[in-house]
Amino acid sequence: MISKKIIAGVIIVVVIAAGLLYYEYGYNTGGKLNISVADSAGPGVSAVFITFSGVEVHSTGGNNSSGWQSYSIASTTINIYDVTTSNPSFLKAINLSAGKYTQIRLDLTSVVATVNGVNMTMTLASQYALVIHPFTISSHTTTNMVIDFTLNPASMITSGEFTPVIGSVQVS
């Protein structure tokens, strides 16, 4: 009698494990994208605090208005001058369907630059930083992306305007 209960228990465990494996490797065919940001300091500006509020990812096959998937971020402020491509600041992990993607928009809320020891709130030239860099998400893998800003400190100082320019993108 006890052996029948043990056999029944083993069968139940095997069925549950098979179901979980099917879900993870059969049904769930997406991967993960880890997004980090970086930059290096420029003359006259000792800090640039960028507040991010969201990420949008554009898949291939969609036109400019479709194909975008939006992901919110708890308001995250990063001193972009404190991080480099070898030591980037993690921004967001996103679970995406396996496939090809063409663009990312990093939604910006505000930018404060420290210029000659004084904090200046910058006017945003754009509400997002546009990253045009195709990448592929493979099933059951993690893709890491480091987005390196290229800021023009002289322009920020004279205009009081922040123009988000992407210098390089590293995908691994």
Helices and strands as residue ranges (DSSP letters): H 2-22, I 23-27, E 31-38, E 45-59, E 68-79, G 80-82, E 89-96, E 99-115, E 118-121, E 123-124, E 128-137, E 142-149, H 153-159, E 161-162, E 166-171
